[in-house]
């Protein structure tokens, strides 16, 4: 068994990095922020991570009390991984890192941004000033997954699952949504290219998409 590495430093920052500083560890946490996942779901969200390394990181995160493994009730009867209460405390850390990283240009990559990464990008970059006066519920359908997003009183909430009577619904791929949010792509152009479907109040959706501006470039 590999020996657990440590900085041997009593500082709280060093002790936190002892738990989540290994390569891929915080990205595993990222994939669990929106709810429990099976091993195969984690693999889908982290396509560049080998199964062996993922297994190792999950074992380390379990040992640190950050991730827990449980078996679903029948008929599913499969195992899922989820963040513990201690693990959920890392959300602010992960979102802060997302804001910091979003000021730099993205690296060239053949891999499309993941579903959870896109949704967490909304939480990372929500701007109360840009959303001033907006009171709306939007459903985002990204592939086979749906998310309900709510903007009201300068706050933003998003959760996995369909919305009840949303003001607007957007059906698209994560990469296209990222283009609409952060790469200047126009909604109408994406519609003409049959890369999005819009239901409900188009003006609400247009306003919603402007509520997540990128930070000033580094």
N, C-alpha and C positions, 0 to 999 in steps of 0.2 A: 504493500500500500504506500502511495506517495506521501511523503511527509508534508504536513501543512506548513506553508511558509508564513513567516511573520516579520513585520518590521522591528519588533522588539522595542517599540517606542510607546510610552504610556499616554502620549497625546491622544485625545479622542478621535482626531482625524486619522491618525495612523491605525488606531484600533478598528475604525470603520473600514479602512482599506484592507485590513487583515481579513474582514468578512466578505467584502464585495469588490476588492481591487483586482482580482484575477481577470484575465481577458475573457470576455463574453458574460461575466457574472451580472453586470448591471443591465445588459440587454435581455438576459433571461428575466430579470425583474420587470423590465419594461413590458415584456410580452404577457406578464401576469397582472399588470395594473388594472386591466379592464375585466378581470374575472378569471376563474380557473380554466386550465387547458390540459388536454391530454398530451402525452409525449409527442404524438404525431402532429398535433396542432403547433406545438413549440417548434418542431422541425420545420413546419411550413412557414412560420414567421421568421425563422433564422436559417435560411437556405444555405448559407455559407458555413454553417457550423456542423461539424461531424457528429454523428450519433454518440460516439464514444466520449467526446469532449462535453457534449450536452449532459450526458449521464453523470460525468464527473462533477460538473458545475452544480447540477441539481443535488447531488449527494453533499457537496460542500455547503450549499445554501441551506439544506435541511439541517445539517450539523450546527450551523450558525443560528438556527431558529428563525430564519427568514422565509423559508418555503416549507410547506407541509404537503404530504401526499396522502390522499384518501381514496377510498373505493366508492364509486357511485352505486346507488341502490339498483336492484334489478328493474327493468330488463337490461339496462346499459351494462352494469357490472364491470365497467372499465375504471382504471385509475386516472385521477387527475391531480395536477399540481396547482397549489394556490398559495398566495402570500399569507403569512401569519399577520397578527396585529403588528408585530415588530417590523415585518417586511413592508407593510403598507405605509409605515413612516418614511420609507424611502421615496414615496411619490414626489414630494417637494424637491428632493435632491435630483431625481431623474428629470423633472420638468425644468428645473433651473439649468441643468446641463443642456437640455434641449434648446432653451433660449440662448445660452452662450454659443452653442454650436451653430444655431441658425443664422448668425451674423457672418458666417464664413460660406463661401461658395461650395456647393456639393461636389464631391468627387465624381469623375466619370464612372458609371457602373452599368453593367448589363442587366442588373436586377432592379425590378420596379419596386418602389417604396411599398412596404407592407400595409395591410389594413389597419392594424393597431397603431403602427407608427404614424399613419396619417391622422387618425382620430386623436392620438395623444398630441400631435402637432397643433390641433385646435386648442387643446387645454393649455399648451405651452405658450401660444402666441395670441390668445384672446386679448383684445384691447377694449376696456370699458369705454374709452373715449370714442373709438371708431364705432362702437355699438350704441352710442348714446341715443336714447329714444326708441330703440328696437325692443319689441316685446313679441316674441314669436317662438314657435316650436317647428323644427325642421327634422324630417326623417331623411337619413342618408342610407341608401342601399348600395353597398359596395360588394359586388359579386353576390355571394349567397348570404352575406351578413348585413344586418340592419342595425342602425343606431338612432336613438332619439336624442336630439340636441335642443336645448332650451336656453334662450337668451332673454333675460328680464332684469330690469333694475340694475344694469351694469354688471351682471354676473352671468356666468356660463356654466352649464352642466351638460354632461353627455354620458350616456349609458348604453350598453348593448341591449338590443331589442327594438321592436317596432314601436312607433309613436301612435297614440290614440288621437285621431282627428288633427293631424299636423297642418300647419298653415301652408307648408310647401314640402315637396318630396323631390329629392335628386337621386337618380339612378345612374351609376357610372362605375368606373374602375378607380382604385386608389390613385394611380398615376395621373389620371385625367383630373381628379379632384385636386391633387397637388398643383397641377398646372393652372387650374382656375383660381386657386387660392394664392399661389406664390410665384407664378411664372408669367403672369400677365395675360393668360389666355382668356378670351371672351366667351361668355356662356353661349351666345348665339352662334359663334363659329363652331363650338363643340357640338351644338345641336345639329347644325347643318352637316357636320361630319358623322352624325349618328353615333356619337360617343357619349352622349348623355340623354336622359329623358327627364323632363320636368313636369311635375304635377302640382296643382294648386297655384298659389299666388307667386307669380314670377318676380314681382318687385320685392317681395319679402326675401326670396332666395338671393337675389342680386345684392340686397343689403347685408344679408347674412355672410355672404362670401367676402365682403369687405371688412369684416370685423376681426380678421386675424392677420394683420400686417406683419411682414418680416421686420426684425430690428435693423437698425442702421448697420451697414456693412462694416466689418472689421477693417 
